[in-house]
Amino acid sequence: MATQIIYNPLAEYQNNLKQIHNDNLTNFFDNLVQQNQIDENLNKKTVEDFYHNKKSLTLTNKKKANLEKGRLALIFLAIIFGIAPLVGWFLLRTNAQVFLWVGLMAGVGLIGLGLSVYCIVKKIKPKIQNLHSQSTTFESKMNDLETNCWSQLLGLNQSYDWQLTTRLLEQTLPIVKFDPYLKLDKFQHFLNHGLRNTDFDETVIDLKSGEIATNPFIFVEKLHHNLGMQAYFGSITISWTETYTDHEGKTQTRIQTQVLTASVEQPCPFYKTTKELFFSHEVAPKLNFQREPSNLVHSNERDITKAMKKLDNKARKAIKDGNDFNLMNNSEFEVLFNALNRNDEIQFRFLFSDLAQKQLEDFLKNPDYPHADEFYWWKNQELSCLMGTYLTNVSWDFNPQKYQNFDLAAARQNFISSNMTFFENFYLAITPLLATPLLQEPRTIEYPTLATPEYLASWQKEAIVANFGNELIHPLSRTNNIFKIVTNNAANGLEQLMVKAFGYQTIERVTYIPVLGGDGYWHNVPVWWTEYIPVAQESAVLVKNVEDLAMQKRLQNPDNAALNAYLEKQNLERKDIHLFDNIISFKHETGTFDEHQTFWNALN
């Protein structure tokens, strides 16, 4: 199917797509409101009443807190006034001449005690009780109003689903299509074209796949593990007395202090996350290059001109020496795009035509997007990989719960703002591809033919189990975990996985290092360090692709008797069921695969 090429992608985004997407989001949300028959004015009034009561509750609690502080102060004064006559009586027994002062002290004490008790009992206590009653009333009203608000928006809050964001982006940007999940055939296509699968020290924690002008892409976030050495430091302060002779020849003593430090190095796991965009295209199939940030886009024209002259001199010297280094006519593009490490000048020029050069320069030099230069682009034959700031900003958190709210106005603002942010970050992340028109030519080759192309790719499975939280990791693990998966059984879209989670238990240790002090003695300096002990846990997990939205709604229905009976049989609760994109998954310990398959087939 032919797709319309986007020319001048940055201007298209600024002048058209940004407003179109905002309009699409607004219209979609308004349609949801109408479909669910939400009374916007009623919700607005109820929300206003809720916040009015919340404000009144806050003020009432503040007044009550101040009165309680005053009551505590009066209780303290009452104790002081109560003690005063006792002190006077004691003084009178020891010294009869202070009778007048004792009488005065006793009188003041008794009067003060009486007034304090009166204020506490007759003045402050009733006010506190009254404020407490008001606080209870405001809190009760507030809870009722909040419940009413949630009830008003119940239908709307149940209308959100995992695919809303991607469907709306596809509406605005038809050249992009998202997959419900990464399937085996597409993943195998990438592997066949040079994609390296995850090894033992890395795991996928999030991903999204799809196509740009029918050409496949995979956005992936990985967690990387590396075992290195960590330095730990400790110190103690010692002191000693020494004698010396002053300028008058007299012997004196003084105290000297010294801080002794020591260090040890111990094995320690280090973790980092990366976000990458893999893109496959048939154009320039033999071309390899590496693009890195030039750090020149924010420089003045003089610095750019200086860099261009330096590059021209390098090219002339290479030609003189007989080396294969041939610059394009557009020196400014060469220094800004900074992809000098390439293997095929003809295919490089073919891919980066005059139009592509201009559009990439416009993107890199645009002052409205200060991070445009901050991306890496590696191309190895038909596989490209991009990394950069805008790609890092892309969040694939499409959990519909984040849109749920009891305040319709706040829900609308959050829905539009969240999706506009995603659209901008996603669009800017793929702008280098869109700015290269040949990469928008449709794909002509088919994906590999597999017996079960609809099953989940290994990266998709890793992303799913990474969202289980602590459910699959060893109870003693105190670090991040790397997940590795083996598929034991698979049939009709249901897969039984054996998940192994690798992490580390931590134990605090101390090592004493002898250090020679200025006093001439050796001192043991304690250095506290952490020992990391590998731990692993295996868990059985079932995953089922559920692309049908109606099916997803049925699974989320708390009154689904068949599902409730199944969960009870499996010793599971609804919170143990994970819905991630279009995949339902859960840890299981009972039942055969055939029994699980029978249930899910019947549920379909």
Secondary structure, 3 states (H helix, E strand, C coil): CCCCCCCCHHHHHHHHHHHHHHHHHHHHHHHHHHHCCCCHHHHHHHHHHHHHHHHHHHHHHHHHHHHHHHHHHHHHHHHHHHHHHHHHHHHHHHCHHHHHHHHHHHHHHHHHHHHHHHHHHHHHHHHHHHHHHHHHHHHHHHHHHHHHHHHHCHHHHCCCCCCHHHHHHHHHCCCEEECCCCEHHHHHHHHHCCCCCCCCCEEEEEEEEEEECCEEEEEEEEEEEEEEEEEEEEEEEEEEEEEEECCCCCEEEEEEEEEEEEEEEEEEEEEEEEEEEEEECCCCCCCEEEECCCCCCCCCHHHHHHHHHHHHHHHHHHHHHCCCCCCCCCHHHHHHHCCCEECCHHHHHHHCCHHHHHHHHHHHHCCCCCCCCCEEEEEECCEEEEEEHHHHHCCCCCCHHHHCCCCHHHHHHHHHHHHHHHHHHHHHHHHHHHCCHHHHCCCCCCCCCCCCCCCECHHHHHHHHHCCCCCCCCCCCCCCCEEEEEEEEEECCEEEEEEEEEEEEEEEEEEEEEEECCCCCEEEEEEEEEEEEEEEEEEEEEEEECCCHHHHHHHHCCCCHHHHHHHHHCCCCHHHCEEECCEEEEECCCCCHHHHHHHHHHHC
